[in-house]
């Protein structure tokens, strides 16, 4: 597993834990909920992009032909 994917998974897990705790509060803070949900979305998008780059090989640069 690549280091970036591992870190993103760790961040996502932390954010989801914080979001769960905030939602369980008697009077959850709306700003904190919004911030955590947006952060979760951004991390998921970054994780999706990282996984896509991992699964598709890079296109080789065209070779210059001597002529």
Protein Blocks (a to p, Z undefined) as FASTA:
>chain_A
ZZklmmmmmmmmmmmmmmmmmmmpmbdcfklmmmmmmmmmmmmmmmmmmmmmmmpccddd
dddddZZ
